[in-house]
Amino acid sequence: MMKIFIFSLLFMNAAYPQKVEVPPYYIFDEELSQALYNITETLNLNDDFDVGEDGSEQISLAVIIFKNGMAHFGGVNYDNFIYPASVYKMYVAAEVLNQISQGRYTLYSHYIIKSPNDVDRAKEILSDPRPLLKDGDTVTVNYLLDLMITRSDNSAANCLIDLAKRENINALIHKYNWHGSEVTRKFLSRKYEDPGYEKIRGTETCALHAADFMYLIYKDKLVNHWVSQQLKTLLGRQLDKTKLAAGFPDNVMFYHKTGWFSFWTNDVGIVDNGKSPFIIACFLPLEEIHALEKFEKIAKNVYELINSGK
C-alpha cells in the first residue's frame, strides 16, 4: 500500500506542471526578451502550431547572457511546457553521474542490455560506427552515457533510466525546482513500460528549465564540479549538427543536446566563442524537415544580437 501511495504522489507531481518562475539569480531582461520576440516574429514562429491529436502548441525559447558578471535572462513563452523529445536525456545523464559521484557505481561498471530496452532499429546518426545495442550485450555505464548524449541512442537511454530509477531522476529535478519537467517515460511503447508507468503522462519540459540546467553546468553548480564537467564533456561531443549548430560560426564551441520526434524539434546548449558565451534553449513544435531552416536562422540572429553588443 505504501508503494502505491508514494507512486501516486509522484504521479500527481508529474501530472500537473506548476507555474514556473525565473530564479532570483537571473536579471530578467525585457530588452533581450523583446529582441528575441522580434526574431521569432520575423520567422513566423509566434503562432499556434498544429501538433496533430495533441492540438496546438507554441514555441518555447530562452536565452541567458552575461553582462558585467551578471546573468541576464530573456525568452519567448519560456514557461511553456512542451514535449522535449531526446533533450530530456540530459536530465537522465545528470542523475546517473550524480550516483557515480556518490560511489554507487563507476563510469566503468558493466551493464547488461536486456529487452525490451533495446528499441533502436536504426542509428540516429548514420555515420556513427558504433553498433546498435542488443539484448545480452555487456557495456560500461560510460559507453551508455556517451551513446545516449552524443548519438541520442534510445536503447542506451532506456537502460540508464532503469539504472538511475525515475524517482531518483525526478528527486534531482525537484531539488532544482524544475517541477513539471519530471522524467515520466522511457523511449519505448507504453505496452512495454514498467508497472505503474503505462498510463502516466508524457514527459515535458520548458525552455526556462532546460536553459537553467545548462547554466548550472556552465557555472559548475549542477550537483558538483565533477558532474558538471562530465556533462559538459559529453554535450561537447554531440554528433547532431543540423539544428542550432548549423547557424553558429565554425569556431564556436557548442555544448548541447538535441531532440526530434514527430511534430517536435529541439536544441539546448551552451555557446562559447571565447568572448561572449551564452545559453540558449529552443523548442519548436515543428517537424524536423520544417524546423531545420528556422533553427539555423534563430542561431544566426541570436548570435549576431549578442555579439553586436546591442
C-alpha positions as CSV (number, residue, x, y, z in Angstrom):
1,M,0.0,0.0,0.0
2,M,2.8,2.4,0.9
3,K,4.5,1.9,-2.5
4,I,1.2,2.6,-4.3
5,F,0.8,5.8,-2.2
6,I,4.3,7.0,-2.9
7,F,3.9,6.4,-6.6
8,S,0.6,8.2,-6.6
9,L,2.3,11.3,-5.1
10,L,5.0,11.1,-7.8
11,F,2.4,10.8,-10.5
12,M,0.4,13.7,-9.1
13,N,3.5,15.9,-9.0
14,A,4.4,14.9,-12.6
15,A,0.9,15.3,-14.0
16,Y,0.3,18.9,-13.3
17,P,3.2,21.2,-14.2
18,Q,3.4,24.1,-11.7
19,K,3.7,27.8,-12.5
20,V,7.4,28.4,-13.2
21,E,9.3,31.5,-12.0
22,V,12.6,32.8,-13.2
23,P,15.2,32.1,-10.4
24,P,16.4,35.1,-8.5
25,Y,20.0,34.7,-9.6
26,Y,18.9,36.0,-13.0
27,I,18.1,39.5,-14.0
28,F,15.0,39.4,-16.2
29,D,15.9,41.3,-19.3
30,E,12.9,42.9,-21.0
31,E,15.1,44.3,-23.8
32,L,16.5,40.8,-24.6
33,S,13.1,39.3,-24.5
34,Q,11.7,41.9,-26.9
35,A,14.7,41.3,-29.3
36,L,14.0,37.5,-29.1
37,Y,10.3,38.1,-29.8
38,N,11.2,40.2,-32.9
39,I,13.5,37.4,-34.2
40,T,10.8,34.7,-33.7
41,E,8.1,37.0,-35.2
42,T,10.2,37.6,-38.3
43,L,10.5,33.8,-38.7
44,N,6.7,33.3,-38.2
45,L,7.3,31.3,-35.0
46,N,4.9,33.2,-32.7
47,D,1.8,31.4,-33.9
48,D,0.0,28.4,-32.5
49,F,1.2,25.3,-34.4
50,D,-0.9,22.2,-35.1
51,V,0.6,19.1,-33.5
52,G,-2.0,16.5,-34.6
53,E,-4.1,14.8,-31.9
54,D,-2.3,16.8,-29.2
55,G,-4.0,20.0,-30.5
56,S,-1.9,23.2,-30.8
57,E,1.5,24.1,-29.3
58,Q,3.7,27.2,-29.1
59,I,7.5,27.8,-29.3
60,S,9.4,27.8,-26.0
61,L,12.6,29.8,-26.2
62,A,15.0,31.1,-23.5
63,V,18.4,32.8,-23.7
64,I,20.9,33.6,-20.9
65,I,23.6,36.2,-21.5
66,F,26.2,37.7,-19.2
67,K,26.7,41.4,-18.6
68,N,29.1,42.9,-16.0
69,G,29.3,39.5,-14.3
70,M,25.5,39.1,-14.0
71,A,23.3,36.6,-15.8
72,H,20.5,38.1,-17.8
73,F,17.5,36.0,-18.8
74,G,15.1,36.6,-21.6
75,G,12.7,34.5,-23.7
76,V,9.5,33.9,-25.6
77,N,7.0,31.5,-23.9
78,Y,9.9,30.3,-21.8
79,D,7.5,28.8,-19.3
80,N,5.6,26.8,-21.9
81,F,5.8,23.1,-21.2
82,I,6.4,21.2,-24.4
83,Y,7.5,17.7,-25.4
84,P,11.3,17.7,-25.3
85,A,11.9,14.5,-27.3
86,S,15.5,13.4,-26.6
87,V,16.5,16.6,-24.9
88,Y,15.3,15.1,-21.6
89,K,18.1,12.5,-21.8
90,M,20.3,15.2,-20.3
91,Y,18.3,15.0,-17.1
92,V,18.8,11.3,-17.0
93,A,22.6,11.7,-17.5
94,A,22.7,14.2,-14.7
95,E,21.3,11.7,-12.2
96,V,23.5,8.8,-13.4
97,L,26.6,11.0,-12.9
98,N,25.2,12.1,-9.6
99,Q,25.0,8.5,-8.4
100,I,28.5,7.8,-9.7
101,S,29.8,10.8,-7.8
102,Q,28.2,9.3,-4.7
103,G,30.1,6.0,-5.2
104,R,27.1,3.8,-6.1
105,Y,28.9,2.5,-9.2
106,T,31.5,3.8,-11.6
107,L,31.8,5.0,-15.2
108,Y,33.3,1.7,-15.9
109,S,30.8,-0.6,-14.2
110,H,29.4,-3.2,-16.5
111,Y,25.8,-3.1,-17.6
112,I,23.9,-5.9,-19.4
113,I,21.4,-4.8,-22.0
114,K,18.0,-6.5,-21.7
115,S,14.9,-6.5,-23.8
116,P,12.6,-4.6,-24.3
117,N,15.0,-1.7,-23.7
118,D,16.9,-2.5,-27.0
119,V,14.4,-0.5,-29.1
120,D,16.6,1.1,-31.8
121,R,16.5,-0.4,-35.2
122,A,18.5,2.3,-36.9
123,K,21.1,4.8,-35.8
124,E,20.1,8.4,-35.2
125,I,23.4,9.4,-36.6
126,L,24.1,7.1,-39.6
127,S,27.8,8.0,-39.8
128,D,28.5,6.8,-36.2
129,P,30.3,3.5,-36.4
130,R,29.2,2.1,-33.1
131,P,26.7,-0.8,-33.5
132,L,23.2,-0.8,-32.2
133,L,22.7,-2.2,-28.7
134,K,21.0,-5.6,-28.5
135,D,19.8,-7.9,-25.8
136,G,22.6,-9.6,-23.9
137,D,25.3,-7.0,-24.8
138,T,27.6,-6.1,-21.9
139,V,28.9,-2.5,-22.0
140,T,30.1,0.1,-19.5
141,V,28.0,2.9,-18.0
142,N,30.3,5.4,-19.6
143,Y,29.6,3.8,-23.0
144,L,25.8,4.1,-22.4
145,L,26.2,7.8,-21.4
146,D,28.2,8.6,-24.5
147,L,25.7,6.8,-26.8
148,M,22.7,8.4,-25.1
149,I,24.0,12.0,-25.4
150,T,26.2,12.1,-28.5
151,R,24.1,9.8,-30.7
152,S,20.9,10.2,-28.9
153,D,20.6,6.4,-28.6
154,N,17.1,5.4,-27.2
155,S,18.2,1.9,-26.1
156,A,21.0,3.4,-24.0
157,A,18.5,5.9,-22.5
158,N,16.1,3.2,-21.5
159,C,18.9,1.3,-19.8
160,L,20.2,4.3,-17.9
161,I,16.6,5.3,-16.8
162,D,16.4,1.8,-15.3
163,L,19.8,2.1,-13.7
164,A,19.2,5.6,-12.2
165,K,15.4,5.0,-11.5
166,R,12.9,7.6,-12.4
167,E,12.1,8.5,-8.8
168,N,15.8,9.4,-8.3
169,I,16.0,11.4,-11.5
170,N,12.9,13.3,-10.5
171,A,14.2,14.0,-7.0
172,L,17.2,15.7,-8.6
173,I,14.8,17.7,-10.9
174,H,12.8,18.8,-7.8
175,K,16.0,19.8,-6.0
176,Y,16.5,22.5,-8.6
177,N,12.8,23.5,-8.7
178,W,12.2,22.1,-12.2
179,H,8.8,20.9,-11.3
180,G,6.8,19.8,-14.3
181,S,9.9,18.5,-16.1
182,E,9.9,15.1,-14.5
183,V,11.1,12.1,-16.5
184,T,7.9,10.0,-16.8
185,R,8.6,7.8,-19.7
186,K,11.2,5.6,-21.3
187,F,11.7,5.6,-25.0
188,L,9.5,2.6,-25.9
189,S,5.9,1.6,-26.4
190,R,3.6,2.0,-23.4
191,K,2.8,-1.7,-23.6
192,Y,6.4,-2.4,-22.5
193,E,6.5,0.2,-19.7
194,D,7.2,-0.7,-16.1
195,P,4.2,-1.3,-13.9
196,G,2.7,2.0,-12.8
197,Y,4.0,3.9,-15.8
198,E,1.7,2.5,-18.5
199,K,-0.7,5.5,-18.4
200,I,1.4,8.3,-17.0
201,R,1.6,11.5,-19.0
202,G,4.4,12.0,-21.5
203,T,7.5,13.9,-20.4
204,E,7.5,17.6,-20.8
205,T,9.9,20.5,-20.1
206,C,10.1,24.2,-20.8
207,A,12.9,26.4,-22.1
208,L,13.4,28.0,-18.7
209,H,14.2,24.7,-17.0
210,A,16.4,23.5,-19.9
211,A,18.4,26.8,-20.0
212,D,18.7,26.8,-16.2
213,F,20.1,23.2,-16.4
214,M,22.8,24.4,-18.9
215,Y,23.5,27.5,-16.8
216,L,24.3,25.3,-13.7
217,I,26.6,23.2,-15.9
218,Y,28.3,26.4,-17.1
219,K,28.7,27.6,-13.5
220,D,30.0,24.2,-12.3
221,K,27.0,24.1,-10.0
222,L,25.0,21.1,-11.3
223,V,25.4,18.7,-8.4
224,N,29.2,19.3,-8.2
225,H,32.2,20.2,-10.3
226,W,32.8,16.6,-11.4
227,V,29.2,16.0,-12.5
228,S,29.1,19.4,-14.3
229,Q,32.4,18.8,-16.1
230,Q,31.4,15.3,-17.1
231,L,28.1,16.5,-18.6
232,K,29.9,19.4,-20.4
233,T,32.3,17.0,-21.9
234,L,29.5,14.7,-23.2
235,L,27.5,17.6,-24.5
236,G,30.6,18.9,-26.3
237,R,30.8,15.7,-28.3
238,Q,27.2,16.0,-29.7
239,L,27.1,14.5,-33.2
240,D,23.9,16.2,-34.4
241,K,24.9,19.5,-36.0
242,T,21.8,20.1,-38.1
243,K,19.8,22.4,-35.7
244,L,21.2,25.5,-33.9
245,A,24.7,24.4,-34.5
246,A,24.2,25.0,-38.2
247,G,23.8,28.7,-37.6
248,F,26.8,29.3,-35.4
249,P,30.3,30.1,-36.8
250,D,32.6,27.1,-37.2
251,N,35.0,28.3,-34.5
252,V,32.3,28.3,-31.8
253,M,32.1,25.5,-29.2
254,F,28.6,24.4,-28.7
255,Y,27.8,22.1,-25.8
256,H,24.3,20.8,-26.5
257,K,21.6,18.2,-26.6
258,T,19.2,17.9,-29.5
259,G,15.9,16.1,-29.8
260,W,13.3,15.4,-32.5
261,F,10.2,13.4,-32.9
262,S,7.1,13.8,-35.0
263,F,5.9,17.5,-34.5
264,W,8.7,18.5,-32.1
265,T,12.3,19.6,-32.9
266,N,14.6,20.9,-30.1
267,D,18.1,22.1,-29.3
268,V,19.5,23.3,-26.0
269,G,23.1,24.3,-25.1
270,I,26.0,26.5,-24.1
271,V,27.5,28.6,-26.8
272,D,31.2,29.7,-26.2
273,N,33.3,31.7,-28.7
274,G,35.8,32.6,-26.0
275,K,34.4,36.1,-25.7
276,S,30.7,36.3,-25.3
277,P,29.3,33.0,-24.0
278,F,25.5,32.5,-23.8
279,I,23.0,29.8,-23.2
280,I,20.1,29.0,-25.5
281,A,17.1,26.6,-25.2
282,C,14.8,26.4,-28.2
283,F,11.8,24.0,-28.5
284,L,9.9,24.2,-31.8
285,P,6.5,22.5,-32.4
286,L,7.5,21.7,-35.9
287,E,8.5,18.6,-37.8
288,E,12.3,18.4,-38.3
289,I,12.0,18.9,-42.1
290,H,10.4,22.3,-41.5
291,A,12.3,23.2,-38.4
292,L,15.9,23.0,-39.5
293,E,15.9,26.2,-41.6
294,K,14.3,28.0,-38.7
295,F,16.9,26.8,-36.3
296,E,19.8,28.0,-38.5
297,K,18.2,31.4,-38.7
298,I,17.4,31.6,-35.0
299,A,21.1,30.7,-34.2
300,K,22.5,33.3,-36.7
301,N,20.2,36.1,-35.4
302,V,20.7,35.4,-31.7
303,Y,24.5,35.1,-32.2
304,E,24.6,38.4,-34.1
305,L,22.4,40.1,-31.5
306,I,24.6,39.0,-28.6
307,N,27.9,39.7,-30.3
308,S,26.9,43.0,-31.6
309,G,26.6,44.3,-28.1
310,K,23.0,45.5,-28.6
